[in-house]
Amino acid sequence: MKRLAAAAAALAFATGALAGSDCDIAAPARIEARALRLPPGRTVGLALGSGSLHALAHVGVVEALEDAGVKVDVVSGTSAGAIVGALWASGIPAHDIERLALQSDWNDLGTLRLSGGLMSNGKLRTELEGILGDRPIEAWPKRFAAVATNVDNGHPKLLMTGSGALAVQASSAMPAIYAPVTVGDEKLADGALVQPVPVEAARALGANYVIAVDVAYRPYEEKVNGITGYAFQAMHILVNTLAEQGYVHVDPDTSMNPSTLGAALHAAGAAVLATDLVARGEIDRAFCAVRPPGHHASRSAAMGFCFFNNAAVGIRHALDVHGFERVALVDFDVHHGNGSEDILAGDDRVLMVSTFQRELYPYLGDIPLGPNMANVGLPRGATGEALQEAFEYVWKPRLDEFRPQLIYVSAGFDGHRADDMGGFRWVDEDYAWITRRIGEVADRHCQGRVISTLEGGYNLFALARSVAAHVRALACP
């Protein structure tokens, strides 16, 4: 068990549990190095995911964090991740949690409930009450939330106050195996149904930097034993079959097919790779020709054809991994980059300047969310002259005052007059003009460093010409 916990901890960090991580198996040393790069004033959260007995590996994660001196402010947990999370958030040291894990008979925590033939995980609650005592969650040293699922409406329920043992019992009540747990007037079941890795719960607790750990069960990789194992296998077979056979709609405009996740990961990864190359001085400019786009994806939601916010991922990688202190984002898509604004607003290390068409999806942007936002809404029918005025009178003064060390561009070409997804009247040369102006700012302040990533553009002929004009101006300023 100890080897499993330690190995899983190393694996979690090696595969990027810290966002943008390049960690290797020497987890504690790398965690310490990353912690030193955390900007001051950040609230750090730890999100421990579900995974049945595999989630005991979370013990190794919290041990590694303690050994490296990483200060975690808030903890969220789902299902078995809630068990480890609650113990740690209540103030029990990681090494004592490991001792408890090694001494416990985890297969004996379900007891038969005669009514309906379901089992009750009430013994888990009894065991935890003996360990946690009667202190409510709100009195613990770290803020904590256990994620459960309301079985009547399917919504997540964050249990952040009251009995920690009851919260964990509800979060761990696996459907069809354990009976739902009643908390107040709600019947609650396993939180893995709605938040397998509870990043959103950590955000709700106030974290703006989340270490997310996924040790979930992987189907087909080991022999199935016991009723719980069969239940997990059945659920994963169902989910995989649905994913392989059709589309899943995230919102009315945004759907996923079996290849979408891989494409989205590569799109965000392209931004990370471009940042690495520019930061190391191997190149000074890059264009990421990616799909899906990213600037509508917010902290917690995919929308508007976007799944991961590629530009924001690259910017955070530049700030948190490469140590840049000032990064600018220029967004000239016809639709406002609401996701980028949601993620970056209020971060004084970032300046975002943008243009967008008013009264067009996502119907946001007119009221900036932070002082580091310079949004210029333009009317339908705006020509390249309006873009030039936005640059000269709004963007350029803010950029020169900010003196960025790196400029990111969310390059959307759906403002072209041939693109019916918007109402601007821009032409190929307008995109070349704005690219040259961005390059001039980069030459003045950041040794020419510019990373551009593709956003909108839906008329393929106009998109091809506009991208070519953009890349030529980017490469040959």
N, C-alpha and C positions, 0 to 999 in steps of 0.2 A: 504493500500500500504506500509506503513512504517513497519507494522508487517511482511508483505511478504518479504520485503527487508532484514530485520534483521534476520528472520528465514532462508532465503536462504543463507545468509552469513554464519551463524553458520553451516548450513548443508554442504555447500561447504567445509569448513575446517574440519568438523567432518568426512567427507567421503574421505579426503585425497587430497584436492586441493593442499596442499604443499606436494611435492613428498616424500613418505615415512612417511607421517604424522601419528601421533597417537592422533591427536587433538580431543577434545570433544566439547560440545556445547558452552563452555566458550571461544568463538573464540578469542576475543581481548587479553585475558591473555595468551592464548596458542601461539598466533601469536608473542607476545612480547618475550615469552620464546624462540621460534624458531629463531626469529631474532637475538637474542644474540648468537646463535650458528652458524650463517652464517659465513663462513670463510672470512677473509679480502680480498678485491680486487674483490669480486664477483659482477657481473652485474646482478641485479635482474629484471626479466621481469614479467609482468602480462598479461595473455592471457584470454580475455573475449569472451566466445563462444556465438553462436547464440541461439535463443529460442523465437522469437517473443516477446510478452509482458512479458513472463517469464524472459526475460533478464533484465527487470527493477530491478530484484533482485541483479544485479551486483552493484547497488547503495549501498546496504548493505555491499558488499564485500569491496568496496573502503573506506567506512566509517570505517569498522573494521580495515583495514590496517592503515588508518590515526590515529585512536585512539590508536593503538598499537605502533605507531612510526616506522613502517616498511618503509624503504626507497626503493621505486620502481623507477628504472632507465628508463625502457622502457615499453610501453604499446602497445599491439596489440588487435584488435577487429574484430569480424566477425558479419555482419548483425546488429541486435539490440545491440550486445555487442560492436560494433564499435561506437554506439551513446554514450554510457556511457564512453567508453574508450577515445573518442575524447574530451569530455567535461573535463574529469579529466586530461588528458595529456596536455590540453591547459592551465591548471593552475587554473581551477575552483575548489574550495574546495568541498569535498564530501557532506557536509551538504547543500550547495547551489544547488548541483546537485539533491539532494533529493527534495528540494523545487521546482525546475523546473519540476521534474517528477510528483509531486503531482498536480501541476498547469496545466500541459499540457493535452490536449485532444488527446490522442494517436490514437484514432479511426478516427480522422479527418485529418490525415497526408497524406492520399491518395486522389488525386483528379482525376476525370474522364478525360481520354485522348480520344478525339473523334476518332483519327486515329487508326484503328485496334481494337478498343474496349478495349484496355489495359488501366490500370490506370497508372498515373505518381506519383512518390513519390517526385515530385519537391517541394511540400509544406514543406516536411521535410528539404530539402536543404535551403529553404528560412528561416525557423525557426532557423536553426543552424547558418546561416550567420548572423542573428540578434544577436545571442548569442556569437559566436566566433569572430566576426569582420573580418577584412581583413588580419590578420596575417597568413602567410603560416605555414604549419605544421612544417617546419624546424626551425621556430622561437619559437616553444612551449618549455616550461620548460622540458618536458619529450619527449624522442623520441617516435614516434607513427607510426603505420602502420594499415591501414584498408585493409582487405582482400576482394577482389572481384574475380569474375570468368570471364575470357575472353570467350565469348559465341561462338567465331569462332573456337577456338582450345581446349577449356576445361581446359586451364592452369590457375593456380592462378596468380593473379596480386596484388602486394603489392603497395599500394598507400601511399607513405612516404613523399611526397613533395607537394607543391601547396596548393590548397584550401581544408581545412579539411571538409567543408560542402559537397563539391562535392565528396570527397573520401567516406564519410559516405553514401551519397545517392547511390553511385555505389555499395557499400558493402551490402546495404539493399534492392536492387532491386530484389525482389523475383520473380523467373521465372513464367510465365503464369499469373501473377497477375499484376506486374509492368513492364513497358517497360524498356529495357536495357538502361543504361546510357552511353553516349559517353564521353570518356576521351581521348583526343588526337585523334588518329586514331583507337582506340579500343572500341568495344561495350562490356560493363561490366554488369554482373548481380551478384546476391547474392553470397557472399563468402562462405556461408554454403555448397554450392555444392562441394567445394574442401577442405576447412579447417573449419569444424564446430567449433572446438576449436583451435584457431590459435597459437599453440605452435611453429610450424616451423617459423611463421612470427616473433615471439618474438626472436627466435634464430637468424634469419636473421638481426635483429636490434642489435645483440651483446649480448643478455642475455645468461648467462651460468647457471642460476638458475631461473626456470620458475614456477610461481604460475599459474596453469591452472584451470579455473573455468567453469564447464559445467552445465548449467541450461536448457538444451535443452528440448523441448517438448517431453513428453512421451505419445505414442499413447494409446488409449483405457482407459486412467485413468480419463478422464473427458468428459463431454458432449461437442460435437462440436457445435460451433456457428459461423456464418459468413463465408464469402468466404475464408478469410485467414485461419481460422481454418480448413475448409474442405480441403484446399490445403495442409496444413501441414499433416493432417491425411492421405490423399491419398499418399503423398510421403513416409511416414513412413510405411504404409501398403505395398507399393511396395518393399521397401528395406527389410522389414522383410520377405515378401514372397520369395524374391530371396535368402535370407540367409537360409531360412528353406528348400528350395527345392534343393539346389545344392552347388557347390564349387565356391569360388571366388579366382582367381589367383593373388597373390601379385607380383610375378615375375615368370619366367619360371620354377623355382624349388620349389616355396613356394606357397601353396594354403591353403585356410581356408574352413572349413565346419561349420555347426551350432554349433559344440561343441568346436571349436578351441579356441575361445576367453576365455572361462571358463578355459580350460586346461592351456593356457598361463598365465592367472592371477594366477592360483594356483601354477604354476612353479615359477614365480617371488615371490609370497607370501611365498613359502617354504624357499627361500633365506632370506627373511625378518625375518621369524619366527626363523630360525636357528641362525641368527645374534642376535636376542633378547635373545635366550636361552644362547648363548655363552657369550654375553656381561653381562648378569646377573649372570654368574657363575654357572648356573644350569647344564651345560655340558661344556666340553672343545673341543669336536670334533663332527662334524656332516657331514653326507652325504645326499644330496638331490637327490633322485632317481626320476628325473622329466623328463617330455616331455611336450612341445617341448623344445629343447635346446635353448641357448641364445647368444653364443659368436659372432655370425655374425650380430646380430641386433645392428644398430648404433643409434646415437642420433635421427635420423629422418626417418629411413627406416628399414622395416623388410626384411630379405633376408636369403638365405641358411638354410631354415627350421626354422628360428629363428624369434620370434615376439617381445619379450621383452628380454633385456640382463640381465638374471637372476643374474649372478655374479656381474655385475656393479650395479644393483639395491641393492644387499646386501651390496656391498662395500660403496655406497653412504649412505645407511642407517646407517652403522657402523660409518662413518665419521660425518654425519650431525645430526644424532639423538643421537647416543651413545657417541659421543665426542672422538672417536679414532683419533689419530694424524698421524699414519703411518700404512697403510694396504698394504700388498703385494698380487699380483695375479700371480699364476703359471698356465700356460696353456700348456698342452702337447698333445692337439689334433693334428691330422695329417694336418688339415686345419688351416691356420692362423686365430687367433681371431681378425679379422679386426674391428668388432663392438666394442669390449672392448677397443682396442687401440684408436679408434675414440673418445670414451667417456672419457677415462682416460688420454690420452696423454696431457702432460703439467701440470698436477695436481701433485705438488711436495709432496702431502700427500700419493701418491700411487706409488708403483713400480710394473711394470708388466714384468715378465720374461716368455719367451715362446720358444717352438720349433714348427716347421711346415715343411711340404714338399714344397720345391721350385717348381715353375712352376705348381702349383696346385691351384684350386679354394681356395680363391677368388683372387689369383694372386697378393697378397700384402704382406707386411711384411719385405721385404729386406731393405727398407729404413725406419727407425723408425720415427715416427711422433713427438717424443719428447725425451728429455734427460732421462725421467723416463721409457723408453722402452728398454728392452734387448731382442731383437728377434734373435733367432738362426735358420736360414734356413738350412735344411738338404736335401741331394739329395735323389732321389728315390732309394729304396733298402737299406736305412740306417738301421742298426741293433741297438740292445740295447746298444752296445758299444758307438755309436754316442750320444745316450741320456745321458749316464754316463759322457762322455767328456763335453757335454754342461753344465751339472750340475756342475761338478768339476771346470771347467775353466771360466764359464761365470755366471751362476746363483748363485752359492754359494758365490763367492766374493761380488757380488752386494747385495745379501740378507743380508749377515753379515754386510756390510757397512750401509745398510738401517735400520737394527734393527726393523723389523716390530712388531707391537703390535697385529696383527691378520693376518693370511694367508688365502686367498681364493684360491681354486683350480678349474679351468675349466678342468674337467676330461673327456677328449675325448679318446675313446678306438678304434678309427678307424685306428690307426697306427698298429694294430695287423696284423700279416702276413696272417691271414685268411680273412681279411676284404678287399674286392675289391674296396672300396671307396678311397683307398690310395695305396701307394707303399712302405710303411715301412715294416720291417721284425721283428717287435717287438713280444714278447711272453708274456704270463701271468706274468712270474717272473719279467720282465722288469717293469711292472706297480707296482708290489709289491716293487721293489727296489727303484723306484723314490718316492713312497709314504713314505717309511721309511726315506729317506733322507730329504724330506719335513718336516716330523715329528721331525727330529733331529734339524732342523733350528728353528722350532716352540718351541721346548723345551728350546733352548738356549735363545730365544729372547722374546717369548710372552706366556709363561706359558702353552705351548702346544696347543694354540688355533688354530684350523684348521677347515675351512668349505669347503667342496667339493661339487660341483654341476655337475651333469651329462651333458656332451656335446655329441660328436659324438659316433658312434658305431652301425654298421649296419649288421654285421654278428651276429645273435642272440646267437649262441653257444659261439663264441669267446667273445662277450660282457658279457655274463653271467659269464664266468670264470674269465675274467679280472676284472670285477666289484667286484666279490667275493674276488679276491686277493687284490684289492685296499682297500676294506672295512676292511678286516682282518688286513692289515698292518696299517690302520688308527686307528683301535680300539685297537690293541695290538702291539704297536711299539717296 
